[in-house]
């Protein structure tokens, strides 16, 4: 996490670590592509561990609001995580993702990919929200 993030009060949940120098020292005979593959494998294992740590069941599904960086510009989107489990927020199909809790206590993700960066905000429906209120969101 950089200084700006620390000063803004954000708390890092998980980010990909490259460990490039460590991998070069530990595996000098591997090609660059093999080291990159190993880096993704190691990070995947660490992310699985973090998912296990965040196995927290909420009472409602989770709403994900996305500000998407696409090849043809920025777009807004949303999806629902029906399980309502926080661990299920830690999935991404992008090249590099960082999950954090912002100064307001909201879980967020910045996900970098070949066309740009997606920014996600995770929220849970209030227990008092009716199905019709949820539908109108």
JOFEN-V857845 format. One record per residue. N is the residue number from 1. RES is the residue in one small letter. OMEGA is omega in whole degrees, 0 to 359 (NA if undefined). Layout:
BEGIN
n=N res=RES omega=OMEGA
n=N res=RES omega=OMEGA
END
This chain:
BEGIN
n=1 res=x omega=180
n=2 res=x omega=185
n=3 res=x omega=180
n=4 res=x omega=179
n=5 res=x omega=179
n=6 res=x omega=181
n=7 res=x omega=180
n=8 res=x omega=178
n=9 res=x omega=179
n=10 res=x omega=178
n=11 res=x omega=181
n=12 res=x omega=174
n=13 res=x omega=179
n=14 res=x omega=172
n=15 res=x omega=180
n=16 res=x omega=177
n=17 res=x omega=182
n=18 res=x omega=179
n=19 res=x omega=185
n=20 res=x omega=181
n=21 res=x omega=179
n=22 res=x omega=180
n=23 res=x omega=177
n=24 res=x omega=180
n=25 res=x omega=184
n=26 res=x omega=182
n=27 res=x omega=184
n=28 res=x omega=183
n=29 res=x omega=179
n=30 res=x omega=174
n=31 res=x omega=178
n=32 res=x omega=179
n=33 res=x omega=179
n=34 res=x omega=178
n=35 res=x omega=178
n=36 res=x omega=178
n=37 res=x omega=178
n=38 res=x omega=178
n=39 res=x omega=178
n=40 res=x omega=179
n=41 res=x omega=179
n=42 res=x omega=179
n=43 res=x omega=177
n=44 res=x omega=177
n=45 res=x omega=178
n=46 res=x omega=180
n=47 res=x omega=175
n=48 res=x omega=177
n=49 res=x omega=181
n=50 res=x omega=176
n=51 res=x omega=178
n=52 res=x omega=178
n=53 res=x omega=184
n=54 res=x omega=177
n=55 res=x omega=183
n=56 res=x omega=181
n=57 res=x omega=176
n=58 res=x omega=185
n=59 res=x omega=183
n=60 res=x omega=172
n=61 res=x omega=180
n=62 res=x omega=176
n=63 res=x omega=177
n=64 res=x omega=177
n=65 res=x omega=184
n=66 res=x omega=169
n=67 res=x omega=193
n=68 res=x omega=175
n=69 res=x omega=183
n=70 res=x omega=181
n=71 res=x omega=183
n=72 res=x omega=177
n=73 res=x omega=181
n=74 res=x omega=178
n=75 res=x omega=174
n=76 res=x omega=178
n=77 res=x omega=177
n=78 res=x omega=171
n=79 res=x omega=180
n=80 res=x omega=172
n=81 res=x omega=189
n=82 res=x omega=183
n=83 res=x omega=184
n=84 res=x omega=180
n=85 res=x omega=184
n=86 res=x omega=181
n=87 res=x omega=183
n=88 res=x omega=173
n=89 res=x omega=186
n=90 res=x omega=174
n=91 res=x omega=180
n=92 res=x omega=177
n=93 res=x omega=180
n=94 res=x omega=184
n=95 res=x omega=187
n=96 res=x omega=183
n=97 res=x omega=176
n=98 res=x omega=176
n=99 res=x omega=181
n=100 res=x omega=174
n=101 res=x omega=183
n=102 res=x omega=184
n=103 res=x omega=178
n=104 res=x omega=179
n=105 res=x omega=180
n=106 res=x omega=174
n=107 res=x omega=181
n=108 res=x omega=176
n=109 res=x omega=169
n=110 res=x omega=186
n=111 res=x omega=184
n=112 res=x omega=177
n=113 res=x omega=188
n=114 res=x omega=180
n=115 res=x omega=182
n=116 res=x omega=182
n=117 res=x omega=173
n=118 res=x omega=177
n=119 res=x omega=183
n=120 res=x omega=173
n=121 res=x omega=182
n=122 res=x omega=179
n=123 res=x omega=176
n=124 res=x omega=177
n=125 res=x omega=174
n=126 res=x omega=178
n=127 res=x omega=183
n=128 res=x omega=181
n=129 res=x omega=179
n=130 res=x omega=177
n=131 res=x omega=179
n=132 res=x omega=176
n=133 res=x omega=178
n=134 res=x omega=180
n=135 res=x omega=182
n=136 res=x omega=180
n=137 res=x omega=NA
END
